[in-house]
Amino acid sequence: MNKIARKVGLYLASLHFVTFGLVAVYVARSGEEGAILLFVFWVIDFPISVLYSCVNEAYISWMATHAESIWAYILYLPYLIHGLLGTIWWYFAPRLVMPKNLGGVWGRSVDKT
């Protein structure tokens, strides 16, 4: 049986990843005034955006000491939260709202006979 939730999730995750990549490149080239665009992803990725509250002093001090390292760009918190986890969220989100007969988690079990 072809599950529509998987296809919708793949489409939404791909769209999210490409859009985030374009916004991240734009912000990197435009400077600090372009960083406000990342706020849009804070709203779009709301359940995942709560992870910002988990940032502790150790991460902030590590980022400050490794500001010019390639790891600082890879482990930059908005890239991890919105680029990686936000994309994963949008892959699974359709399954959380669709009925079982479309590949989601709600409703009665689909009879395989």
Contact map, one row per residue, 1 for C-alpha under 8 A:
11100000000000000000000000000000000000000000000000000000000000000000000000000000000000000000000000000000000000000
11110000000000000000000000000000000000000000000000000000000000000000000000000000000000000000000000000000000000000
11111110000000000000000000000000000000000000000000000000000000000000000000000000000000000000000000001110000000000
01111111000000000000000000000000000000000000000000000000000000000000000000000000000000000000000000000110000000000
00111111100000000000000000000000000000000000000000000000000000000000000000000000000000000000011001000111000000000
00111111110000000000000000000000000000000000000000000000000000000000000000000000000000000010011000000010000000000
00111111111000000000000000000000000000000000000000000000000000000000000000000000000000000000000000000000000000000
00011111111100000000000000000000000000000000000000000000000000000000000000000000000000000010010000000000000000000
00001111111110000000000000000000000000000000000000000000000000000000000000000000000000000111111000000000000000000
00000111111111000000000000000000000000000000000000000000000000000000000000000000000000000010000000000000000000000
00000011111111100000000000000000000000000000000000000000000000000000000000000000000000000010000000000000000000000
00000001111111110000000000000000000000000000000000000000000000000000000000000000000000000110000000000000000000000
00000000111111111000000000000000000000000000000000000000000000000000000000000000000000111110000000000000000000000
00000000011111111100000000000000000000000000000000000000000000000000000000000000000000100000000000000000000000000
00000000001111111110000000000000000000000000000000000000000000000000000000000000000000000000000000000000000000000
00000000000111111111000000000000000000000000000000000000000000000000000000000000000001100100000000000000000000000
00000000000011111111100000000000000000000000000000000000000000000000000000000000001100100000000000000000000000000
00000000000001111111110000000000000000000000000000000000000000000000000000000000000000000000000000000000000000000
00000000000000111111111000000000000000000000000000000000000000000000000000000000000000000000000000000000000000000
00000000000000011111111100000000000000001000000000000000000000000000000000000000011000000000000000000000000000000
00000000000000001111111110000000000000000000000000000000000000000000000000000000001000000000000000000000000000000
00000000000000000111111111000000000000000000000000000000000000000000000000000000000000000000000000000000000000000
00000000000000000011111111100000000011000000000000000000000000000000000000000000000000000000000000000000000000000
00000000000000000001111111110000000001000000000000000000000000000000000000000000000000000000000000000000000000000
00000000000000000000111111111000000000000000000000000000000000000000000000000000000000000000000000000000000000000
00000000000000000000011111111100010000000000000000000000000000000000000000000000000000000000000000000000000000000
00000000000000000000001111111111111010000000000000000000000000000000000000000000000000000000000000000000000000000
00000000000000000000000111111110000000000000000000000000000000000000000000000000000000000000000000000000000000000
00000000000000000000000011111110000000000000000000000000000000000000000000000000000000000000000000000000000000000
00000000000000000000000001111111110000000000000000000000000000000000000000000000000000000000000000000000000000000
00000000000000000000000000111111111000000000000000000000000000000000000000000000000000000000000000000000000000000
00000000000000000000000000100111111100000000000000000000000000000000000000000000000000000000000000000000000000000
00000000000000000000000000100111111100000000000000000000000000000000000000000000000000000000000000000000000000000
00000000000000000000000001100111111110000000000000000000000000000000000000000000000000000000000000000000000000000
00000000000000000000000000100011111111100000000000000000000000000000000000000000000000000000000000000000000000000
00000000000000000000000000000001111111110000000000000000000000000000000000000000000000000000000000000000000000000
00000000000000000000001000100000011111111000000000000000000000000000000000000000000000000000000000000000000000000
00000000000000000000001100000000001111111100000000000000000000000000000000000100000000000000000000000000000000000
00000000000000000000000000000000001111111110000000000000000000000000000000000000000000000000000000000000000000000
00000000000000000000000000000000000111111111000000000000000000000000000000000000000000000000000000000000000000000
00000000000000000001000000000000000011111111110000000000000000000000000000000000010000000000000000000000000000000
00000000000000000000000000000000000001111111110010000000000000000000000000000000010000000000000000000000000000000
00000000000000000000000000000000000000111111110010000000000000000000000000000000000000000000000000000000000000000
00000000000000000000000000000000000000011111110000000000000000000000000000000000000000000000000000000000000000000
00000000000000000000000000000000000000001111111110000000000000000000000000000000010001001000000000000000000000000
00000000000000000000000000000000000000001111111111000000000000000000000000000000000000000000000000000000000000000
00000000000000000000000000000000000000000000111111000000000000000000000000000000000000000000000000000000000000000
00000000000000000000000000000000000000000000111111100000000000000000000000000000110011001000000000000000000000000
00000000000000000000000000000000000000000110111111110000000000000000000000000000110000000000000000000000000000000
00000000000000000000000000000000000000000000011111111100000000000000000000000000000000000000000000000000000000000
00000000000000000000000000000000000000000000000111111110000000000000000000000000100000000000000000000000000000000
00000000000000000000000000000000000000000000000011111110000000000000000000000000000000000000000000000000000000000
00000000000000000000000000000000000000000000000001111110000000000000000000000000000000000000000000000000000000000
00000000000000000000000000000000000000000000000001111111000000000000000000000000000000000000000000000000000000000
00000000000000000000000000000000000000000000000000111111101100000000000000000000000000000000000000000000000000000
00000000000000000000000000000000000000000000000000000111111100000000000000000000000000000000000000000000000000000
00000000000000000000000000000000000000000000000000000011111110000000000000000000000000000000000000000000000000000
00000000000000000000000000000000000000000000000000000001111111000000000000000000000000000000000000000000000000000
00000000000000000000000000000000000000000000000000000011111111100000000000000000000000000000000000000000000000000
00000000000000000000000000000000000000000000000000000011111111110000000000000000000000000000000000000000000000000
00000000000000000000000000000000000000000000000000000000111111111000000000000000000000000000000000000000000000000
00000000000000000000000000000000000000000000000000000000011111111100000000000000000000000000000000000000000000000
00000000000000000000000000000000000000000000000000000000001111111110000100010000000000000000000000000000000000000
00000000000000000000000000000000000000000000000000000000000111111110000000000000000000000000000000000000000000000
00000000000000000000000000000000000000000000000000000000000011111110000000000000000000000000000000000000000000000
00000000000000000000000000000000000000000000000000000000000001111111101100000000000000000000000000000000000000000
00000000000000000000000000000000000000000000000000000000000000111111100100000000000000000000000000000000000000000
00000000000000000000000000000000000000000000000000000000000000000111110100000000000000000000000000000000000000000
00000000000000000000000000000000000000000000000000000000000000000111111110000000000000000000000000000000000000000
00000000000000000000000000000000000000000000000000000000000000000001111111000000000000000000000000000000000000000
00000000000000000000000000000000000000000000000000000000000000000100111111110000000000000000000000000000000000000
00000000000000000000000000000000000000000000000000000000000000100111111111110000000000000000000000000000000000000
00000000000000000000000000000000000000000000000000000000000000000000111111110000000000000000000000000000000000000
00000000000000000000000000000000000000000000000000000000000000000000011111110011000000000000000000000000000000000
00000000000000000000000000000000000000000000000000000000000000000000001111111011000000000000000000000000000000000
00000000000000000000000000000000000000000000000000000000000000100000001111111111000000000000000000000000000000000
00000000000000000000000000000000000000000000000000000000000000000000000000111111100000000000000000000000000000000
00000000000000000000000000000000000001000000000000000000000000000000000000011111111000000000000000000000000000000
00000000000000000000000000000000000000000000000000000000000000000000000001111111111100000000000000000000000000000
00000000000000000000000000000000000000000000000000000000000000000000000001111111111110000000000000000000000000000
00000000000000000000000000000000000000000000000110100000000000000000000000001111111111000000000000000000000000000
00000000000000000001000000000000000000001100100110000000000000000000000000000111111111100000000000000000000000000
00000000000000001001100000000000000000000000000000000000000000000000000000000111111111100000000000000000000000000
00000000000000001000000000000000000000000000000000000000000000000000000000000011111111110000000000000000000000000
00000000000000000000000000000000000000000000000100000000000000000000000000000001111111111000000000000000000000000
00000000000000010000000000000000000000000000100100000000000000000000000000000000111111111100000000000000000000000
00000000000011011000000000000000000000000000000000000000000000000000000000000000011111111110000000000000000000000
00000000000010000000000000000000000000000000000000000000000000000000000000000000000111111111000000000000000000000
00000000000010000000000000000000000000000000100100000000000000000000000000000000000011111111100000000000000000000
00000000100110010000000000000000000000000000000000000000000000000000000000000000000001111111110000000000000000000
00000101111110000000000000000000000000000000000000000000000000000000000000000000000000111111110000000000000000000
00000000100000000000000000000000000000000000000000000000000000000000000000000000000000011111111100000000000000000
00000000100000000000000000000000000000000000000000000000000000000000000000000000000000001111111110000000000000000
00001101100000000000000000000000000000000000000000000000000000000000000000000000000000000111111111000001000000000
00001100100000000000000000000000000000000000000000000000000000000000000000000000000000000001111111100011100000000
00000000000000000000000000000000000000000000000000000000000000000000000000000000000000000001111111000001110000000
00000000000000000000000000000000000000000000000000000000000000000000000000000000000000000000111111100001110000000
00001000000000000000000000000000000000000000000000000000000000000000000000000000000000000000011111110111110000000
00000000000000000000000000000000000000000000000000000000000000000000000000000000000000000000001011111111111000000
00000000000000000000000000000000000000000000000000000000000000000000000000000000000000000000000001111111111111000
00100000000000000000000000000000000000000000000000000000000000000000000000000000000000000000000000111111000011000
00111000000000000000000000000000000000000000000000000000000000000000000000000000000000000000000001111111000000000
00111100000000000000000000000000000000000000000000000000000000000000000000000000000000000000001001111111100000000
00001000000000000000000000000000000000000000000000000000000000000000000000000000000000000000011111111111110000000
00000000000000000000000000000000000000000000000000000000000000000000000000000000000000000000001111110011111000000
00000000000000000000000000000000000000000000000000000000000000000000000000000000000000000000000111110001111100000
00000000000000000000000000000000000000000000000000000000000000000000000000000000000000000000000000110000111110000
00000000000000000000000000000000000000000000000000000000000000000000000000000000000000000000000000010000011111000
00000000000000000000000000000000000000000000000000000000000000000000000000000000000000000000000000011000001111100
00000000000000000000000000000000000000000000000000000000000000000000000000000000000000000000000000011000000111110
00000000000000000000000000000000000000000000000000000000000000000000000000000000000000000000000000000000000011111
00000000000000000000000000000000000000000000000000000000000000000000000000000000000000000000000000000000000001111
00000000000000000000000000000000000000000000000000000000000000000000000000000000000000000000000000000000000000111
